[in-house]
Amino acid sequence: MAETLLIGVDIGTQGAKAALFDAAGHCLAQAFEASRLKRPAPGAIEEDPERQVGAACRVIRQCLVSAKAEASAVAGLGLAGQMAGVIGVGDDGRAVTPYDSWLDTRCVPQIARMNSRAGDEIVRRTGGPASFNHGPKMLWWKKNRSQDYRRVRAFVQPGGYVAMRLCGLAGERAFIDWTYLHFSGFADTAAAAWDPGLCREFKMDPAKLPDIVAPQSIVGRLTAGFARRCGLRQGTPVVAGCGDTAASFLACGAVAPGVCVDVAGTASVFAATSRTFQPDTVHRLLSSSRSAVPGLWHPYAYVNGGGMNLEWFRREIAGLGCRELPAWDRLEALARRARPDEASPLFIPHLAGRVSPPQPNLRGAWVGLTHGHTLGHLYRAVLEGVALEYGLYRRVLAELYPELGLKELRITGGGERCGLWNGIKADVLGVPVRRITQSLGAPLGVAMLAGWGVGLLPSLPEAAARWVLPGQAVRPDRSMGGYYRRRIDMYHTMLGRLDLPER
């Protein structure tokens, strides 16, 4: 049987998701398994890496069973995953630490240390500031879990770890693809290499840093044992893949300058696409990351847990912590009735600290509440808070890339289904917000990478032209432009006033 099928797997925050595609980009099956986050201490959020591996195997097998697909028809698979957390692997390639999630906030002292000692140089070299990401987390393990740290051969991310396990790779073959490097704290991202100066500055052992590879490179082939667990044939090629956010950009067709993307998932991510690497040393707000497409870059920033805020509001505020929760469309209807005006409350969406730029001690808040405000006003403010943050991102983007014309914002992730939220974002940013017809997110993007890596697809831009189907757009209400410019100014002021002193 001809090898014409491709599998994309995303080891995401909410769980492992797989999708099976034919060479034309038609989705034949999907499967999902929820994750289990552990909170062993205040600020600590971890996952079991081996459970992530098992979940990946199970969702791959479910896709094949659902589609009644032959294992011999699968040409290759690719893995995406959470980007800013780390897993320490030993010499045998097995995890010696839990997955230290990007939501974990224990590394605040290391963030402060890195940014105070070499903040501008980190941004210039890596493309992004030290925050709740690799550099501070690796230094946290070195300082606070020294025994575990000594056993670490290399630090990797969930997508890379699952790929290593599926292919039976030892620690010496640990890898990271170039889409993650702006989170590393120790990379020369423009050169796709580790930076000796940054490693010396913070006494980071370069031997504990993985090999840097291209996203489409084949890193190994399925072992016999994991082939049985996945329902695939032994020797199936596995490509490196990329970070889940980078894969979502691909799934939106961000393969040309000017296309912006909103990943409305657990994190709320705003990104543009350009041809130049332009570190934001002034504001430390936008990171400049490598695209999976060679020669392109994504200036972007995100709200840590921005999408989680909606679920938190629904459960704890609107639902009073009860088992029976109000429907999402009911909350949206209430928010639509809360018409915006100058007295509308502001919401600060950084319940887990601000990432872009690093303000790890900032926390969430409503500002300007009165007795006249309703549940609908509160929920509308939660939606608007992310959009106002995006408004700040766009201002810095225009400053760094004055020649970059923004065409539209393409949206993916669970939050795309909220029409009101899409409309608010369009009004704040002044550009159309367009949904994707086949909105499958990271699994679709990383499946395209797998197809390119094994030679089934000619290039990512050509694959995106066939696989990505833009849908209808929400147009901005130009009459709201002045109102939202004032709201962005107010919001920016509040971010400074509500920032907590260093603990």
Long-range contacts (C-beta under 8 A, 24 or more apart in sequence): 1-70, 1-72, 1-73, 2-73, 3-72, 3-73, 3-74, 3-75, 3-454, 3-456, 4-73, 4-75, 4-456, 5-69, 5-73, 5-74, 5-75, 6-74, 6-75, 6-76, 6-77, 6-78, 6-447, 6-448, 6-450, 6-451, 6-456, 7-60, 7-63, 7-74, 7-76, 7-77, 7-78, 7-447, 7-450, 8-77, 8-78, 8-79, 8-80, 8-247, 8-442, 8-443, 8-444, 8-445, 8-446, 8-447, 8-448, 8-449, 8-450, 9-56, 9-59, 9-60, 9-77, 9-78, 9-79, 9-80, 9-159, 9-162, 9-443, 9-446, 10-79, 10-80, 10-81, 10-159, 10-244, 10-247, 10-441, 10-442, 10-443, 10-446, 11-52, 11-55, 11-56, 11-79, 11-80, 11-81, 11-82, 11-158, 11-159, 11-162, 11-244, 12-81, 12-82, 12-244, 12-265, 12-266, 12-442, 13-37, 13-82, 13-101, 13-102, 13-103, 13-265, 13-266, 13-267, 14-265, 14-266, 15-55, 16-52, 16-55, 16-56, 16-58, 16-59, 17-59, 17-441, 17-442, 17-443, 18-56, 18-59, 18-60, 18-62, 18-63, 18-443, 19-63, 19-440, 19-443, 19-444, 19-447, 20-63, 20-64, 20-66, 20-67, 20-69, 21-444, 21-447, 21-467, 23-451, 23-456, 23-457, 24-466, 24-467, 25-438, 25-444, 25-448, 25-463, 25-466, 25-467, 25-468, 27-438, 27-440, 27-444, 28-63, 28-66, 28-67, 28-69, 29-62, 29-63, 29-64, 29-66, 29-67, 29-69, 30-63, 30-66, 30-440, 30-443, 31-58, 31-59, 31-60, 31-62, 31-63, 31-66, 32-59, 33-58, 33-59, 37-101, 37-103, 38-98, 41-106, 43-104, 43-105, 43-106, 43-108, 44-104, 44-106, 45-101, 45-103, 45-104, 45-105, 46-98, 46-99, 46-100, 46-101, 46-104, 47-98, 47-99, 47-101, 47-158, 48-98, 48-99, 49-87, 49-95, 49-98, 49-99, 49-158, 49-161, 50-95, 52-99, 52-158, 52-161, 52-162, 53-161, 53-162, 53-165, 53-166, 54-229, 56-162, 56-166, 56-230, 57-166, 57-226, 57-229, 57-230, 60-230, 60-231, 60-232, 61-229, 61-230, 61-231, 64-230, 64-231, 64-232, 65-231, 71-227, 71-231, 71-232, 71-233, 71-236, 72-233, 74-232, 74-233, 74-236, 75-237, 75-450, 75-451, 75-454, 75-456, 76-218, 76-236, 76-237, 76-238, 76-239, 76-450, 76-451, 76-453, 76-454, 76-456, 77-232, 77-236, 77-237, 77-238, 77-239, 77-447, 77-450, 78-238, 78-239, 78-240, 78-241, 78-242, 78-446, 78-447, 78-449, 78-450, 78-453, 79-159, 79-160, 79-162, 79-163, 79-238, 79-241, 79-446, 80-159, 80-241, 80-242, 80-243, 80-244, 80-246, 80-247, 80-442, 80-443, 80-445, 80-446, 81-157, 81-158, 81-159, 81-160, 81-161, 81-162, 81-241, 81-243, 81-244, 82-157, 82-158, 82-159, 82-243, 82-244, 83-133, 83-157, 83-179, 83-180, 83-183, 83-243, 83-244, 83-245, 83-246, 84-131, 84-132, 84-133, 84-134, 84-183, 85-137, 85-157, 85-158, 86-134, 86-137, 86-138, 86-141, 86-155, 86-156, 86-157, 87-155, 87-156, 87-157, 87-158, 87-161, 88-141, 88-148, 88-149, 88-151, 88-152, 88-154, 88-155, 89-152, 89-153, 89-154, 89-155, 89-156, 89-161, 89-164, 89-171, 89-174, 90-151, 90-152, 90-153, 90-171, 91-153, 91-170, 91-171, 91-172, 92-170, 92-171, 93-153, 93-164, 93-165, 93-168, 93-169, 93-170, 93-171, 93-173, 93-174, 94-165, 95-161, 96-148, 96-151, 96-152, 97-141, 97-145, 97-148, 97-152, 99-158, 99-161, 100-137, 100-140, 100-141, 102-132, 102-133, 102-267, 102-304, 103-132, 103-304, 103-305, 103-352, 104-132, 104-137, 105-132, 105-352, 105-353, 105-360, 106-140, 106-144, 107-132, 107-136, 107-137, 107-139, 107-140, 108-353, 108-360, 108-361, 108-503, 109-140, 110-135, 110-136, 110-137, 110-139, 110-140, 110-143, 111-136, 111-358, 111-360, 112-360, 112-502, 113-139, 113-202, 114-139, 114-185, 114-202, 115-284, 115-358, 117-201, 117-202, 118-198, 118-201, 118-202, 119-284, 120-281, 121-197, 121-198, 121-201, 122-185, 122-198, 123-279, 123-280, 123-281, 123-284, 124-279, 124-281, 125-187, 125-188, 125-189, 125-195, 125-197, 125-198, 126-181, 126-182, 126-183, 126-184, 126-185, 126-186, 126-187, 126-188, 126-189, 126-195, 126-198, 127-181, 127-182, 127-189, 127-190, 127-277, 127-279, 127-287, 127-288, 127-289, 127-290, 128-182, 128-183, 128-279, 128-287, 128-288, 128-289, 129-284, 129-287, 129-357, 129-358, 130-185, 130-358, 131-355, 131-356, 131-358, 131-360, 132-304, 132-353, 132-355, 132-360, 133-183, 133-184, 133-185, 134-180, 134-183, 134-184, 134-185, 134-186, 135-183, 135-184, 135-185, 135-186, 135-202, 135-204, 136-185, 138-185, 138-204, 138-208, 139-202, 139-204, 142-204, 152-208, 153-208, 154-208, 154-209, 154-210, 155-208, 155-209, 155-210, 156-210, 157-243, 159-241, 159-242, 159-243, 159-244, 159-446, 160-210, 160-240, 160-241, 163-219, 163-220, 163-238, 163-240, 163-241, 164-219, 164-220, 165-226, 166-220, 166-222, 166-223, 166-226, 166-230, 166-238, 167-219, 167-220, 167-221, 167-222, 167-223, 167-226, 167-238, 168-220, 168-223, 168-226, 169-219, 169-220, 173-211, 173-219, 173-220, 174-210, 174-211, 175-210, 175-211, 175-212, 175-213, 175-219, 175-240, 176-209, 176-210, 176-211, 176-212, 176-213, 177-212, 177-213, 177-214, 177-215, 177-217, 177-240, 177-241, 177-242, 177-243, 177-292, 178-212, 178-213, 178-214, 178-215, 178-290, 179-215, 179-242, 179-243, 179-246, 179-289, 179-290, 179-291, 179-292, 180-242, 180-243, 181-212, 181-289, 181-290, 182-287, 182-288, 182-289, 182-290, 183-287, 184-209, 187-212, 189-277, 189-288, 189-289, 189-290, 190-277, 192-290, 213-240, 214-240, 214-294, 215-239, 215-240, 215-241, 215-242, 215-246, 215-292, 215-449, 215-453, 216-240, 216-292, 216-449, 216-452, 216-453, 217-453, 218-453, 218-454, 237-450, 237-453, 237-454, 239-449, 239-450, 239-453, 239-454, 240-453, 241-446, 241-449, 241-450, 242-292, 242-445, 242-446, 242-449, 244-441, 244-442, 245-269, 245-271, 245-300, 245-302, 245-442, 246-289, 246-291, 246-292, 246-298, 246-445, 247-292, 247-441, 247-442, 247-443, 247-444, 247-445, 247-446, 247-449, 248-412, 248-413, 248-441, 248-442, 248-445, 249-273, 249-291, 249-292, 249-298, 249-445, 250-292, 250-293, 250-444, 250-445, 250-446, 250-448, 250-449, 250-460, 250-464, 251-412, 251-436, 251-439, 251-440, 251-441, 251-442, 251-443, 251-444, 251-445, 251-448, 251-468, 252-410, 252-411, 252-412, 252-436, 252-468, 253-410, 253-436, 253-464, 253-465, 253-468, 253-470, 254-291, 254-298, 254-410, 255-291, 255-293, 255-296, 255-460, 255-461, 255-464, 256-296, 256-461, 257-296, 257-404, 258-404, 258-405, 258-406, 258-407, 259-407, 259-408, 259-410, 260-406, 260-407, 260-408, 260-409, 260-410, 260-431, 261-298, 261-300, 261-409, 261-410, 261-411, 261-412, 262-390, 262-409, 262-410, 262-411, 262-412, 262-413, 262-416, 262-425, 262-433, 263-302, 263-412, 263-413, 263-441, 264-307, 264-411, 264-412, 264-413, 264-414, 264-415, 264-416, 264-418, 264-421, 265-307, 265-412, 265-413, 265-414, 265-415, 265-441, 266-305, 266-306, 266-307, 266-308, 267-302, 267-303, 267-304, 267-305, 267-306, 267-307, 268-302, 268-303, 268-306, 268-307, 268-349, 268-386, 268-389, 268-390, 268-415, 269-300, 269-301, 269-302, 270-300, 270-301, 270-302, 270-389, 270-390, 270-393, 270-394, 270-409, 271-298, 271-299, 271-300, 272-298, 272-299, 272-300, 272-397, 272-401, 272-404, 272-406, 273-297, 273-298, 274-298, 274-299, 274-401, 274-404, 276-401, 278-400, 278-401, 280-396, 280-400, 282-399, 283-357, 283-396, 284-356, 284-357, 284-358, 285-356, 285-357, 285-392, 285-393, 285-396, 286-356, 286-393, 286-396, 286-397, 286-400, 287-356, 292-445, 292-449, 292-460, 293-460, 293-461, 299-397, 299-400, 299-401, 300-393, 301-355, 301-356, 301-393, 302-355, 302-356, 303-349, 303-350, 303-354, 303-355, 303-356, 303-386, 303-389, 304-350, 304-352, 304-353, 304-354, 304-355, 305-351, 305-352, 306-349, 306-386, 306-389, 307-413, 307-414, 307-415, 308-351, 308-352, 309-349, 309-351, 309-364, 309-382, 309-385, 309-386, 310-382, 310-383, 310-415, 312-351, 313-378, 313-379, 313-382, 317-375, 317-378, 318-375, 318-379, 328-417, 328-418, 331-375, 331-376, 331-379, 332-379, 332-418, 332-419, 332-420, 334-374, 334-375, 334-376, 334-379, 335-376, 335-377, 335-379, 335-380, 335-383, 335-420, 336-376, 336-420, 337-376, 338-373, 338-374, 338-376, 338-377, 338-379, 338-380, 340-380, 340-384, 340-480, 340-483, 342-483, 342-486, 343-368, 343-370, 343-372, 344-368, 344-377, 344-380, 344-381, 344-384, 345-369, 345-370, 345-373, 345-377, 345-378, 345-381, 346-381, 346-384, 346-385, 346-388, 346-487, 346-490, 346-491, 346-494, 347-378, 347-381, 347-382, 347-384, 347-385, 348-385, 348-491, 348-494, 348-495, 348-498, 349-382, 349-385, 349-386, 349-389, 354-495, 356-393, 359-495, 359-499, 361-499, 361-500, 361-501, 361-502, 361-503, 362-495, 362-498, 362-499, 362-500, 363-498, 363-500, 365-494, 365-498, 367-494, 367-498, 380-420, 380-424, 383-418, 383-420, 383-421, 383-424, 384-424, 384-428, 384-487, 385-491, 386-421, 386-425, 387-421, 387-424, 387-425, 387-427, 387-428, 387-429, 388-428, 388-484, 388-487, 388-488, 388-491, 389-491, 390-425, 390-428, 390-429, 391-428, 391-429, 391-484, 391-487, 391-488, 391-491, 392-488, 392-491, 392-492, 394-429, 395-488, 406-431, 407-431, 408-432, 408-433, 408-434, 408-473, 409-433, 409-434, 410-434, 410-435, 410-436, 410-470, 411-435, 411-436, 412-436, 412-439, 412-441, 413-441, 419-474, 422-474, 423-474, 423-477, 426-474, 426-475, 426-476, 426-477, 427-476, 427-477, 427-480, 427-481, 427-484, 428-484, 428-487, 428-488, 429-476, 430-476, 430-478, 430-481, 431-476, 432-473, 432-474, 432-475, 432-476, 433-473, 433-474, 434-470, 434-471, 434-472, 434-473, 434-474, 435-470, 435-471, 435-472, 435-473, 436-468, 436-469, 436-470, 436-471, 437-469, 437-470, 437-471, 438-467, 438-468, 438-469, 444-468
